Amino acid sequence: MMPQGVKRSKGRAQKGWWFSVEIGWMRKMQFNIRSYHRRDLESLKAITMEGFEGVSLDHATERVLEGEFAGHDWRWRKARHVDEDVAIFAEGVFVAEANGLVAGYISTRIDRDAGKGRIPNLAVAAWARREGIGRALLEHALAFFREEKLEYATIETMVSNPLGQSLYPSCGFQEVARQIHFAQRL
């Protein structure tokens, strides 16, 4: 439910979805969601490295085991996840754009045999947070899964990510299990 005085608009643009969030007479931010383009890759990696600090398995592993691995820090390893996302299923990566800048993205995977849609990564740039972009990206991915006739969707978050733990249930996801990760230096 939107607070009083807040209005969200949603519509179909020529190349994607556009959204507008207004508070009273003041428009906060307009953004659109579109398909991924190769030119987005470095922006997606930068948003990933910024957005997953403190809330990624890669960062937690480096912190607990006290240092980098193979000459690379957690940011480098996490940015590689974006490379994987676009290499495996680029047509399932969607980008939020505001004022001509990449404001966030979501990546998806489809397992048709299992009827499952999976969301490996969702991140929003710090300057664009608290504007409804993460929720809009999530809703866009769910609509994509429905169009593909999938039966259910999954997304994961770390216990250290209170935003994800709040957002995902508010979009209809239910917690089904918790997992503990272990690591050791070799």
ROTINU-713866 format. One record per residue: x, z, y negated of N, C-alpha, C in turn. Coordinates in steps of 0.1 Angstrom, whole numbers, padded with zeros to 4 digits, always signed. Each point is the difference from the previous one (the first is absolute). Layout:
XZYXZYXZY/...
END
This chain:
+0008+0000+0012-0008+0000-0012+0009+0000-0012/-0003-0009-0010+0007-0001-0012-0004+0011-0010/+0009+0006-0007-0003+0010-0011-0009-0007-0010/-0008+0008-0007-0009-0005-0011+0009-0007-0010/-0005-0012-0004+0007-0008-0011+0011-0009+0006/+0002+0000+0013+0009-0009+0006-0007-0011+0007/+0004-0012-0002-0006-0012+0006+0011-0008+0006/-0003-0004+0013+0009-0009+0007-0007-0014+0001/+0007-0010-0003-0005-0013+0003+0008-0007+0010/-0006-0008+0008+0007-0007+0011-0006-0014+0000/+0009-0010+0002-0005-0014+0001+0010-0009+0007/-0004-0011+0003+0008-0010+0007+0006-0009-0010/+0013-0001-0001+0007-0009-0009+0004-0012+0008/+0005-0010-0006+0004-0012+0006+0010+0002+0012/+0010+0009-0003+0011+0002+0010+0000+0014+0005/-0010+0008-0001+0000+0013+0006-0011+0008-0007/+0001+0013+0002-0010+0009-0005+0005+0006-0013/-0008+0003-0010+0004+0007-0012-0008+0012-0001/+0006+0010-0006-0007+0013-0002+0002+0005-0015/-0009+0007-0004+0001+0006-0014-0005+0014+0001/+0008+0009-0005-0004+0014-0001-0002+0004-0015/-0011+0005-0003-0003+0003-0014-0004+0015-0001/+0004+0006-0011-0004+0014-0003-0006+0000-0013/-0013+0002-0001-0007-0001-0013+0002-0014-0006/+0005+0000-0012+0002-0013-0007+0014-0006+0003/+0008+0008+0006+0014-0004+0001+0003-0005+0014/+0005-0012+0001+0004-0006+0013+0014+0005+0004/+0001+0006+0011+0013+0005+0005+0009-0011+0004/-0004-0007+0011+0009-0010+0005-0008-0010+0008/+0004-0013-0002-0006-0010+0008+0011-0005+0010/-0004-0003+0012+0009-0005+0010-0007-0009+0009/+0007-0008+0007-0005-0009+0010+0008+0002+0013/-0007-0003+0011+0007+0000+0013+0000-0014+0005/+0012-0004+0004+0002-0014+0005+0009+0000+0012/+0002-0011+0006+0009-0001+0011+0015+0001-0004/+0008+0004+0009+0014+0001-0002+0007-0014-0003/+0010+0000-0009+0008-0012-0002+0015+0004+0002/+0008-0009+0004+0014+0004+0002+0007+0006-0012/-0005-0004-0012+0006+0005-0012-0003+0015-0002/-0009+0006+0008-0004+0014-0001+0009+0009+0007/+0009-0005+0009+0007+0008+0010+0008+0011-0007/+0008-0003-0010+0009+0010-0006-0008+0011-0007/-0012-0004-0006-0008+0009-0007-0007+0010+0011/-0004-0006+0011-0006+0009+0010+0011+0009+0006/+0012-0004+0001+0011+0009+0005+0002+0011-0010/+0000-0003-0013+0003+0010-0010-0011+0010+0000/-0013-0004+0001-0011+0009+0000+0000+0009+0012/+0005-0006+0012+0001+0007+0012+0010+0011-0001/+0012-0003-0006+0011+0010-0001-0004+0011-0009/-0008-0003-0011-0004+0010-0010-0012+0008+0006/-0009-0006+0007-0012+0006+0005+0001+0009+0012/+0010-0003+0008+0001+0007+0013+0010+0012-0001/+0006+0003-0011+0009+0011-0001-0007+0013+0003/+0005+0007+0010-0006+0013+0004-0011-0001+0009/-0005-0012+0003-0012-0002+0009+0003-0010+0011/+0012-0003+0003+0003-0010+0010+0009+0006+0011/-0002-0005+0012+0008+0005+0012+0015-0003-0003/+0003-0011-0006+0014-0003-0003+0006+0010-0009/-0007+0004-0011+0005+0010-0009+0001+0013+0007/-0009+0004+0007+0000+0013+0007+0012+0001+0010/+0002-0011+0007+0011+0000+0010+0013+0001-0007/+0002-0007-0011+0013+0001-0007+0002+0014-0006/-0011+0006-0005+0001+0014-0006+0003+0010+0011/-0006-0001+0012+0002+0010+0010+0014-0002+0007/+0004-0012+0002+0013-0003+0007+0011-0001-0011/-0003+0003-0012+0010+0001-0011+0009-0012-0002/-0006-0011-0004+0008-0011-0004-0005-0014+0005/+0007-0010-0004-0004-0014+0002+0004-0004+0015/-0005-0011+0004+0004-0006+0013+0004-0014-0002/+0010-0004+0008+0005-0014+0000+0003-0005-0014/+0004+0009-0009+0003-0004-0014-0012-0003-0009/-0012+0004+0004-0012-0003-0007-0008+0013-0002/-0006+0001-0012-0009+0011-0002-0014-0003+0005/-0009+0010-0001-0014-0001+0004-0007-0011-0007/+0003-0002-0013-0007-0010-0008+0002-0014+0006/+0013-0003+0004+0003-0013+0006-0008-0002+0013/+0000+0011+0008-0007-0001+0013-0015-0002-0002/-0006+0007-0010-0014-0001-0003-0004-0014-0006/+0009-0005-0008-0002-0013-0006+0000-0011+0011/+0007+0002+0011+0000-0009+0011-0014-0001+0006/-0008+0010-0001-0013+0000+0006-0008-0011-0007/+0002-0002-0013-0007-0011-0007+0005-0013+0005/+0013-0002+0003+0005-0012+0006-0008-0003+0013/-0001+0011+0008-0007-0002+0013-0015-0004-0002/-0006+0007-0010-0015-0003-0003-0002-0015-0003/+0009-0005-0008-0002-0014-0004+0005-0010+0010/+0010+0004+0008+0004-0009+0011-0010+0000+0011/-0006+0011+0003-0010+0000+0011-0014-0005-0003/-0005+0003-0012-0013-0003-0004-0002-0001-0015/+0007-0010-0006-0001-0001-0015-0014-0003-0005/-0008-0007+0008-0014-0002-0005-0008+0012+0000/+0005+0011+0006-0007+0013-0001+0005+0010-0010/+0009-0005-0009+0005+0008-0011-0007-0004-0012/-0006+0011-0007-0008-0003-0012+0007+0008-0012/+0000-0006-0011+0007+0005-0012-0010+0003-0011/+0001+0011-0007-0007+0003-0012+0008-0003-0011/-0005-0007-0010+0007-0005-0012-0008+0005-0012/+0008+0006-0010-0006+0004-0012+0009-0004-0012/-0006-0006-0010+0008-0005-0011+0012-0009+0004/-0002-0008+0010+0010-0009+0005+0011+0006+0008/-0001+0013+0003+0010+0007+0008-0006+0005+0013/+0009+0000+0010-0004+0006+0013-0002+0015-0001/-0012+0004+0002-0004+0014-0001+0000+0008+0013/-0002-0007+0011+0000+0006+0013-0003-0011+0011/+0000+0005+0012-0002-0009+0011-0005+0008+0013/-0005-0008+0009-0004+0006+0013+0004-0011+0010/+0005+0005+0012+0003-0009+0011-0009+0003+0012/-0003-0010+0007-0009+0001+0011+0005-0007+0013/-0005+0005+0011+0003-0007+0013-0013-0001+0008/-0001-0010+0008-0012-0002+0008+0004-0001+0014/-0007+0008+0009+0001-0001+0014-0014-0004+0005/-0003-0013+0001-0013-0005+0004-0004+0005+0014/+0009+0001+0009-0004+0004+0014-0005+0014+0000/+0006+0008-0009-0005+0014+0000-0011+0002-0011/-0003-0010-0008-0010+0002-0010+0005+0009-0011/+0013+0001-0002+0006+0009-0009+0007-0006-0012/-0003+0006-0012+0007-0004-0012+0009+0012-0004/+0012-0002-0003+0010+0011-0004+0006-0003-0013/+0001+0011-0008+0006-0001-0013+0014+0008+0000/+0011-0008+0001+0013+0006+0000+0004+0006-0013/-0003-0007-0011+0005+0005-0013-0010-0002-0011/-0001+0010-0009-0008-0001-0012+0008+0008-0011/+0002-0007-0011+0008+0006-0011-0005-0005-0013/+0001+0009-0010-0004-0004-0014+0011+0005-0009/+0004-0009-0009+0010+0003-0010-0004+0013-0008/+0010+0008-0003-0002+0012-0008-0008-0002-0012/+0002-0011-0008-0006-0002-0012-0015-0004+0001/-0004-0004+0013-0013-0004+0003-0009+0009+0008/+0006+0012+0003-0007+0010+0008-0012+0006-0007/-0009+0005+0007-0012+0007-0005-0010-0009-0007/+0001-0013+0003-0009-0010-0006-0009-0007+0010/+0000+0005+0013-0009-0005+0010+0006-0012+0008/+0013-0003-0003+0006-0011+0007+0002+0002+0015/+0005+0012+0003+0002+0003+0015-0013-0001+0007/-0011+0006-0005-0013-0001+0006-0005-0014+0001/+0002-0008-0010-0004-0014+0000+0007-0008+0010/+0013+0002+0001+0008-0007+0010-0004+0004+0014/-0003+0013+0002-0005+0004+0013-0013-0006+0004/-0009+0000-0010-0014-0006+0002+0002-0015+0003/+0009-0007-0007+0003-0014+0003+0005-0002+0014/+0009+0008+0005+0005-0001+0013-0011+0002+0010/-0009+0010-0002-0011+0002+0009-0010-0011+0000/-0002-0006-0011-0009-0012-0001+0006-0012+0008/+0014-0001-0001+0007-0010+0007-0002+0002+0015/+0002+0012+0005-0002+0003+0014-0014-0003+0005/-0010+0003-0009-0014-0003+0004-0002-0015+0001/+0005-0007-0009-0001-0015+0000+0006-0005+0013/+0011+0006+0005+0007-0004+0012-0007+0005+0012/-0012+0007-0001-0008+0005+0011+0007+0011+0008/+0009+0008-0006+0006+0011+0007-0009+0012+0001/+0003+0009+0009-0010+0011+0003+0005+0013-0007/+0012+0002-0002+0005+0012-0007+0013-0002-0007/+0003+0009-0009+0013-0001-0008+0007+0013+0001/+0013-0001-0001+0009+0012+0000+0009+0000-0012/+0004+0012-0004+0010+0002-0010+0006+0013+0003/+0013+0002-0003+0007+0012+0002+0005+0006-0013/+0002+0013-0001+0007+0006-0011+0007+0012+0004/+0010+0004-0007+0008+0012+0003-0008+0012-0006/+0003+0011+0006-0006+0013-0005+0005+0003-0014/+0011-0006-0004+0005+0002-0013-0006-0009-0011/-0010-0008+0004-0007-0009-0009-0014+0004-0003/-0002+0009-0010-0013+0005-0002-0010-0011-0006/+0006-0010-0007-0008-0011-0005-0007-0008+0012/+0008-0003+0010-0005-0007+0011-0010+0008+0008/+0003+0013+0001-0009+0009+0008-0013+0002-0007/-0001-0003-0013-0012+0001-0008-0007-0014+0000/+0008-0010-0003-0006-0014-0002-0006-0005+0013/+0007+0001+0011-0005-0007+0013-0013+0006+0004/-0002+0013+0001-0013+0005+0004-0011-0004-0010/+0003+0000-0013-0010-0004-0010-0004-0015+0002/+0008-0008+0007-0004-0014+0003-0006-0001+0014/-0003+0011+0007-0006-0001+0012+0008+0002+0013/+0013+0001-0002+0009+0003+0011-0001+0014+0005/+0001+0003+0013-0001+0013+0006+0014+0003+0006/+0004+0012-0001+0013+0004+0006-0003+0001+0015/+0009-0007+0008-0002+0000+0015+0011+0008+0007/+0012+0001-0006+0011+0007+0007+0011+0002-0010/+0009+0010+0003+0012+0002-0008+0012-0002+0010/+0011-0005-0006+0012-0003+0008+0012+0007-0006/+0009+0005+0008+0012+0006-0004+0012-0009+0003/+0008-0003-0010+0012-0009+0002+0012+0009+0001/+0009-0004+0009+0013+0006+0003+0011-0010-0002/+0011+0005-0005+0012-0009-0001+0013+0008+0002/+0010-0007+0004+0013+0007+0001+0011-0011-0003/+0011+0005-0006+0011-0009-0003+0008-0002+0014/+0005-0012+0001+0007-0004+0012+0015-0001-0003/
END
